Amino acid sequence: MDKIVITVLAAIYTCGAAFLAVYGLATLILIALYWRHRREVPAEPVTGDADLPDVLVQLPVYNERHVVSRLIDAVASLDYPRDKLRIQLLDDSTDDTTQIALAAVERHRLDGLDISVVHRRGRDGFKAGALAEGLRLADSELVAIFDADFVPPQDFLRRTVPYMVADRGLGLVQARWGHLNGNGSLVTGAQTVILDAPFVIERIGRSRSGLLFTFSGSAGLWRRECIEDSGGWQSDTLAEDVDLSYRAWMHGWRGLYLPDVVVPAEVPPLLTAYKRQQARWAAGVTQCLLKLAGPIWRSDLTLPQRIASILHLSQYLGHPVALLLLLLTVPLLMGRGLPHYLGFLGIGGLGPMLMYLVSQQALYRDWPARIPYMAAAMLLGMGISLSNTAAVLSALTGTAGEFKRTPKFKAAGRWGDVRAAGTYSPRADWTVLGELALAVYAAWGAYLAIGHAPGLAPLLAAYGLAFGAMVCVEIAEMIRTVERKPGSFERRLVDYGAGDCSSSTGAISSSSPSEGGSGWANSPPSSG
């Protein structure tokens, strides 16, 4: 191969490796910040019922027939003065979710709960649009938000609202996500490891050292004044939670993270569903990078806050960079041009692994038994690099498209449960073929590396294993989820995008209380 071409490829490889090393080292810094501040627990203020403000609980849902009743029942059980609690089910559904929800809402309304369904005509603005519409119809001082797959504990408001009462400068209180079905399979177990890392290490490290953290899309409490002062919910990105969070910080509001307040949620039992979720997060956060990088850098935030925020918003760029390095490795091995002076940059690669280990030790007494989940998490982070790369590129080119929800199956962890919920099962897409090709390519690279760069062979073999495992699991899911033949209505849901029915028509009516109507970043940034 031409020496000039090899030299150019080696230079690109060096730049990419240095780019990834920066993010790896940033992860190590977050771990150090966590370790330093891990015992700094904020004192819990005491507030009497007479001093508690009105709270609006918003439940944005879209085609959630399997979990909507569970969500409504959990929120109806919140321990809070009934005369100060208002609940909105923000329902954009196009299937029978609405009828299921109306029955549950009516049952709790008869028990004296102020709960209503807001059913929009269309999905303008997607989740952000639904939240904004619900806020317009209420005047409560505080707003709690839970996605459909969450089950808030009864004491959630009792443990979060007092902080808002004690500190008028707080705009956001975020709780930690727990897991309803983390032990369902190796796929769900790996996801719990990936989620635990940022919710333990990153958010504690950021929030207690003065750096910025973001709302995670669910299990949080907002001050209405903060939302409005920061420009409200905006739908020009797929990560409305990240977008509003940074705008709130730039407007002088502060946030509080409470890791001891845990709200369990369902993790996607299907790998195809997880890929969809991660792709949406990757696209949304990258859109926020394009929208907010300039304003953040020009803001009055401190230099460390600005640098950390830009690194956070750009973390998903690591996926296309890592994929590019993988593609460059084989020609560089064949041309004997692989840079051998980059070994010291490999220390950055320890960041994600160490973050997983530390977070599991902090949360689970039996953490050694979770080592298989940690290993699976590393492979899963590698395996989704192709689909996340496509999502990042779609954001950079302005073609990210619509908000595609993550289907929920009521904590389904077994294949039988998933088949029963088959109408929501996402279909595999072109990335399966791409992952198969990358599995073969990486395996070939590992074979070449044995003779030319033995130290690189394990990494290439891991990539081959990761992509190969993705393909095998996705094929198995396709076989198992089609065993149940859907009827005509269910087939129509599948044809609309595996339960994502994106048609903006079909909403029957809109009701409101006033009318008396009935996502190289293995860790998610914050989107739900």
C-alpha positions in Angstrom: 0.0 0.0 0.0 1.3 3.5 -0.8 3.4 4.9 2.0 1.6 8.3 1.7 -1.8 6.7 2.2 -0.5 4.7 5.2 1.0 7.9 6.7 -2.3 9.7 6.3 -4.3 6.8 7.8 -1.9 6.6 10.7 -2.3 10.4 11.3 -6.1 10.0 11.3 -5.8 7.0 13.6 -3.6 9.0 16.0 -6.0 11.9 16.2 -8.9 9.5 16.8 -7.1 7.6 19.6 -6.2 10.9 21.2 -9.9 12.0 21.0 -11.1 8.9 22.8 -8.3 9.2 25.4 -9.6 12.6 26.4 -13.0 11.2 27.2 -11.5 8.2 28.9 -9.4 10.5 31.1 -12.5 12.7 31.8 -14.2 9.5 33.1 -11.3 8.9 35.4 -11.6 12.5 36.7 -15.3 11.9 37.4 -14.5 8.8 39.3 -12.0 10.7 41.4 -14.7 13.4 42.1 -17.2 10.8 43.1 -14.7 9.2 45.5 -13.9 12.5 47.0 -17.5 13.6 47.5 -19.3 10.3 47.9 -20.1 10.8 51.6 -21.3 14.4 51.4 -25.0 13.8 51.9 -27.2 16.9 52.0 -29.2 17.4 55.1 -32.9 16.6 54.6 -35.1 19.6 55.5 -38.3 19.1 57.5 -41.5 20.7 56.1 -44.9 20.5 57.6 -48.0 19.8 55.5 -49.2 23.4 55.8 -46.0 24.6 54.1 -46.1 22.1 51.2 -46.7 23.7 47.8 -49.1 22.4 45.1 -47.6 19.6 42.9 -48.5 18.6 39.4 -47.5 15.1 38.5 -47.2 14.6 34.7 -47.2 11.2 33.1 -46.4 11.4 29.3 -47.4 8.2 27.6 -47.7 7.0 24.0 -49.0 3.5 23.2 -48.2 2.0 26.6 -51.0 -0.6 27.0 -48.9 -2.9 29.1 -47.7 -0.5 31.8 -50.1 2.5 31.9 -52.3 1.0 34.6 -49.3 0.2 36.8 -48.0 3.8 36.4 -51.4 5.3 37.3 -51.8 3.1 40.3 -48.3 3.9 41.6 -48.8 7.6 41.2 -52.2 7.5 42.8 -50.5 6.0 45.9 -48.1 8.9 46.4 -48.1 10.1 50.0 -48.9 13.8 49.7 -51.9 16.0 50.8 -54.7 15.3 48.3 -55.7 18.9 48.2 -52.3 19.9 46.9 -51.8 17.0 44.4 -52.8 17.1 40.8 -52.1 14.3 38.2 -52.1 14.6 34.5 -51.9 11.6 32.1 -50.5 13.2 28.9 -51.8 10.6 26.5 -50.8 10.8 22.8 -51.7 7.2 22.2 -53.1 5.8 19.0 -54.0 2.3 20.3 -56.1 1.0 23.1 -53.9 2.6 25.8 -56.3 5.5 26.1 -59.3 3.2 27.0 -57.2 1.3 29.5 -56.0 4.6 31.0 -59.4 6.1 31.2 -60.7 3.1 33.2 -57.8 3.4 35.7 -58.2 7.2 35.9 -61.9 7.0 36.6 -61.4 4.5 39.3 -59.0 6.8 41.2 -61.1 9.8 40.5 -64.0 8.2 42.3 -61.7 7.9 45.3 -61.3 11.6 45.3 -58.0 12.0 43.5 -57.5 15.0 41.2 -56.5 13.1 38.1 -57.3 13.7 34.4 -56.3 12.6 30.9 -55.0 15.1 28.4 -55.4 13.6 25.0 -54.0 15.7 22.2 -54.9 15.7 18.5 -51.6 14.6 17.1 -48.1 14.4 18.5 -46.8 17.9 17.8 -43.5 18.3 19.6 -43.7 14.7 20.9 -42.9 14.4 24.6 -41.8 18.0 24.9 -45.0 19.1 23.3 -47.1 17.0 25.6 -45.3 18.3 28.7 -45.8 21.9 27.5 -49.5 21.4 26.8 -50.0 19.9 30.3 -48.2 22.7 31.9 -50.4 25.2 30.1 -53.5 23.6 31.6 -52.3 23.8 35.3 -50.8 26.3 37.7 -49.0 24.2 40.3 -45.7 25.5 41.6 -43.8 22.2 41.3 -43.9 19.6 38.5 -43.0 15.9 38.9 -42.5 13.8 35.8 -42.5 10.0 35.4 -42.3 8.0 32.2 -44.6 5.1 31.6 -42.1 2.4 32.7 -41.4 3.9 36.1 -43.0 3.0 39.5 -42.4 5.8 41.9 -42.3 4.9 45.6 -45.0 6.3 47.9 -42.6 8.7 49.6 -41.1 10.3 46.5 -42.7 13.7 47.0 -42.2 13.6 50.7 -38.4 13.1 50.1 -38.0 15.6 47.3 -40.4 18.5 47.8 -38.9 19.8 51.1 -35.6 20.6 49.3 -37.5 22.8 46.9 -39.3 24.5 49.8 -36.1 25.1 51.7 -34.1 26.5 48.7 -35.9 28.8 46.2 -32.8 28.7 43.9 -33.4 25.0 43.2 -34.9 24.5 39.8 -34.6 20.7 39.6 -34.3 17.7 41.9 -33.4 14.4 40.3 -33.7 10.9 41.8 -31.8 7.8 40.9 -33.2 5.2 38.5 -33.6 1.7 39.8 -34.5 -1.5 37.9 -37.6 -3.6 37.9 -36.3 -6.4 35.6 -32.5 -6.1 35.8 -32.1 -9.9 36.4 -34.3 -10.9 33.6 -31.5 -11.8 31.2 -27.9 -11.0 30.4 -29.1 -8.2 28.2 -31.1 -6.5 30.9 -28.4 -7.1 33.5 -25.8 -5.4 31.2 -28.1 -2.4 30.9 -28.4 -2.1 34.7 -24.6 -1.8 34.9 -24.6 0.8 32.1 -27.3 2.8 33.9 -25.8 2.5 37.3 -22.5 4.0 36.3 -23.7 7.5 35.5 -26.4 7.6 38.2 -23.8 6.7 40.8 -20.5 8.0 39.6 -21.2 10.8 37.2 -24.1 12.5 38.8 -22.7 12.4 42.3 -19.3 13.5 41.1 -20.8 16.4 39.0 -23.4 17.6 41.4 -21.3 17.6 44.5 -18.2 19.2 42.9 -20.0 22.2 41.3 -20.3 20.8 37.8 -23.5 20.6 35.9 -25.8 17.6 35.6 -29.0 17.1 33.6 -32.5 16.0 34.2 -32.9 12.3 33.1 -36.3 12.7 31.5 -38.1 10.9 34.4 -38.1 10.6 38.2 -37.5 14.3 38.7 -39.1 17.3 40.2 -39.0 20.7 38.5 -40.0 24.2 39.7 -42.5 25.6 37.3 -40.8 29.1 37.5 -37.5 27.5 36.4 -39.1 25.8 33.4 -40.7 29.0 32.2 -37.8 31.3 33.0 -35.5 29.0 31.0 -37.7 29.1 27.8 -40.0 26.1 28.5 -40.0 22.7 26.9 -38.7 22.8 23.4 -39.0 20.1 20.7 -36.2 21.0 18.4 -34.1 18.2 19.7 -34.8 14.5 20.7 -33.4 15.2 24.2 -35.7 17.8 25.6 -34.6 16.9 29.1 -30.9 17.7 28.4 -31.8 20.8 26.5 -33.9 22.3 29.3 -31.4 21.4 31.9 -28.6 23.3 30.4 -30.8 26.3 29.6 -31.8 26.3 33.3 -28.2 26.3 34.5 -27.3 29.1 32.2 -30.3 31.1 33.6 -28.9 30.8 37.1 -30.9 27.9 38.4 -29.4 25.1 40.3 -30.1 21.3 40.6 -29.9 18.7 43.3 -29.2 15.0 42.8 -30.6 12.6 45.5 -29.1 9.2 44.9 -30.8 7.7 47.9 -34.2 8.4 46.4 -34.6 5.5 44.0 -37.4 5.2 41.4 -37.4 1.7 39.8 -38.1 1.4 36.1 -38.2 -1.2 33.4 -35.1 -1.7 31.2 -35.8 -2.9 27.6 -35.9 -6.7 27.6 -35.3 -6.7 23.8 -31.9 -5.8 22.3 -33.6 -4.2 19.4 -35.6 -2.0 21.8 -32.4 -1.0 23.6 -30.7 -0.1 20.4 -33.7 2.2 19.5 -33.5 3.9 22.9 -29.7 4.4 22.7 -30.0 5.7 19.1 -32.6 8.3 20.2 -30.4 9.4 23.1 -27.3 9.6 20.9 -29.1 11.7 18.3 -30.8 13.9 20.9 -27.7 14.7 22.9 -25.7 15.4 19.7 -28.5 17.8 18.6 -28.1 19.5 22.0 -24.4 19.8 21.3 -25.1 21.7 18.1 -27.7 23.9 19.7 -26.1 24.7 23.1 -22.3 24.4 22.7 -22.0 28.1 21.6 -24.3 29.5 24.3 -22.7 27.4 27.0 -19.2 28.6 26.0 -20.3 32.2 26.0 -22.2 31.9 29.2 -21.2 33.1 32.7 -20.6 29.5 33.8 -17.1 28.8 35.2 -14.5 27.4 32.9 -14.6 23.9 34.5 -18.4 23.9 34.1 -18.2 24.9 30.5 -15.5 22.3 29.6 -17.3 19.5 31.4 -20.6 20.4 29.8 -19.1 20.4 26.3 -17.5 17.1 27.0 -20.8 15.7 28.2 -22.8 16.9 25.2 -20.2 15.6 22.7 -19.7 12.2 24.3 -21.6 10.3 21.7 -19.2 11.5 19.0 -17.0 8.7 20.5 -19.0 6.1 18.7 -18.2 7.1 15.1 -14.6 7.8 16.1 -14.2 4.3 17.7 -15.8 2.7 14.6 -13.5 4.6 12.3 -10.5 3.4 14.3 -11.7 -0.2 13.9 -12.1 0.3 10.2 -8.6 1.8 9.9 -6.9 -0.9 11.9 -6.9 -3.6 9.2 -5.3 -1.5 6.4 -2.8 -0.2 8.9 -1.9 -3.7 10.0 -1.5 -4.8 6.4 0.6 -1.8 5.5 2.7 -2.1 8.7 1.7 1.5 9.5 -0.1 1.1 12.8 1.3 3.6 15.3 3.1 1.8 18.1 3.7 5.0 20.1 0.1 5.4 21.2 0.1 2.8 24.0 0.1 5.4 26.7 -3.3 6.6 25.5 -4.8 3.3 26.4 -5.0 4.4 30.0 -8.1 6.3 29.0 -9.8 3.0 28.1 -9.8 2.1 31.7 -12.3 4.8 32.5 -15.6 2.9 31.6 -14.4 -0.4 33.1 -13.5 1.3 36.3 -16.7 3.3 36.4 -18.7 0.1 36.1 -16.7 -1.6 38.8 -16.9 1.2 41.3 -20.6 1.8 40.8 -21.4 -1.9 41.3 -19.4 -2.0 44.5 -21.2 1.0 45.8 -24.7 -0.4 45.1 -24.5 -4.2 45.6 -23.1 -6.2 48.4 -22.9 -9.2 46.0 -21.1 -7.2 43.3 -18.7 -10.0 42.4 -21.7 -12.0 41.2 -22.4 -9.2 38.8 -19.1 -9.5 37.0 -20.8 -11.3 34.0 -23.1 -8.3 33.7 -20.1 -5.9 33.7 -18.4 -8.0 31.0 -21.6 -8.0 29.0 -21.9 -4.2 29.5 -18.5 -3.7 27.9 -19.5 -5.8 24.9 -22.9 -4.1 24.6 -21.2 -0.7 24.5 -19.0 -1.9 21.6 -21.9 -3.6 19.8 -24.1 -0.6 19.6 -21.4 1.6 18.1 -22.8 1.1 14.5 -26.4 2.0 15.3 -25.3 4.9 17.5 -22.9 6.1 14.8 -25.8 6.3 12.4 -27.8 8.2 15.0 -25.0 10.7 15.6 -24.6 11.3 11.9 -28.3 11.8 11.4 -28.1 14.5 14.1 -25.1 16.2 12.5 -26.8 16.2 9.1 -30.2 17.4 10.4 -32.0 14.1 9.5 -32.6 12.7 13.0 -36.3 12.5 12.4 -39.1 11.9 14.9 -39.1 10.8 18.5 -39.3 7.0 18.6 -40.4 5.7 22.0 -38.8 2.7 23.7 -41.5 0.0 24.0 -42.3 -1.3 27.5 -43.5 -4.8 28.3 -44.4 -4.6 32.0 -41.0 -5.7 33.2 -41.0 -8.6 30.7 -37.7 -10.5 31.2 -38.7 -13.8 29.7 -39.3 -14.7 26.1 -42.9 -15.7 26.8 -43.7 -12.3 28.2 -42.1 -10.6 25.3 -44.1 -12.7 22.8 -47.3 -11.8 24.6 -46.4 -8.1 24.1 -45.3 -8.7 20.5 -47.2 -5.9 18.9 -44.7 -3.4 20.4 -41.6 -5.4 19.5 -39.3 -3.3 17.3 -38.2 -4.9 14.1 -34.5 -5.4 13.3 -33.1 -3.0 10.7 -30.2 -2.7 8.3 -27.7 -2.4 11.2 -27.9 -6.2 11.7 -26.2 -6.8 8.4 -23.7 -4.1 9.2 -23.0 -5.7 12.6 -22.5 -9.0 10.9 -20.0 -7.5 8.4 -18.2 -5.7 11.3 -18.0 -9.0 13.3 -16.2 -10.7 10.4 -14.0 -7.7 9.8 -12.9 -7.4 13.4 -12.2 -11.2 13.6 -10.0 -10.8 10.5 -8.3 -7.9 12.1 -7.7 -9.9 15.3 -6.1 -12.7 13.2 -3.8 -10.2 11.4 -2.9 -8.6 14.7 -1.6 -11.8 16.2 1.4 -11.6 13.8 1.9 -7.9 13.6 0.5 -6.3 16.8 -0.3 -9.0 19.4 -1.3 -6.4 22.0 -4.2 -5.3 19.8 -5.6 -8.7 19.1 -7.7 -9.0 22.3 -9.4 -5.7 21.6 -10.2 -6.7 18.0 -11.4 -10.1 19.1 -13.7 -8.3 21.7 -15.2 -6.2 18.9 -15.8 -9.3 16.8 -17.4 -11.0 19.8 -19.5 -7.9 20.5 -20.9 -7.5 17.0 -21.4 -11.3 16.6 -23.3 -11.5 19.8 -25.5 -8.6 18.7 -26.4 -10.4 15.5 -27.1 -13.7 17.3 -29.4 -12.1 19.9 -31.3 -10.0 17.3 -31.9 -13.0 15.1 -33.1 -14.9 18.1 -35.5 -12.1 19.0 -36.8 -11.9 15.5 -37.6 -15.6 15.6 -39.2 -15.6 19.0 -41.3 -12.5 18.7 -42.9 -13.5 15.4 -44.0 -16.9 16.8 -47.1 -15.0 17.9 -49.0 -14.1 14.8 -50.6 -10.6 15.3 -54.2 -9.9 14.2 -55.2 -7.2 11.7 -55.1 -4.4 14.2 -51.8 -5.6 15.7 -50.3 -6.1 12.2 -51.1 -2.5 11.5 -49.2 -1.4 14.6 -46.2 -3.4 13.4 -46.4 -1.9 9.9 -46.4 1.6 11.5 -43.0 0.8 13.0 -43.3 -1.9 15.5 -45.7 -0.2 17.8 -44.5 3.3 17.2 -47.5 4.5 15.2 -46.2 7.8 14.1 -49.4 9.1 12.4 -50.4 12.4 13.8 -54.1 11.7 13.2 -56.4 9.5 15.2 -56.7 11.4 18.5 -60.4 11.4 19.4 -60.7 14.2 21.8 -58.7 16.6 24.0 -59.6 16.9 27.7 -58.1 18.8 30.6 -58.8 19.2 34.3 -60.2 22.6 33.7 -62.7 21.2 31.2 -63.8 18.4 33.5 -62.3 15.9 31.0 -61.6 12.5 32.0 -29.8 8.5 25.4 -17.9 5.8 22.7 -20.3 6.6 25.5 -21.4 3.4 27.2 -23.2 5.5 29.8 -26.5 7.3 29.0 -26.3 11.0 29.4 -29.8 11.6 30.8 -32.5 11.0 28.3 -35.3 8.6 29.3 
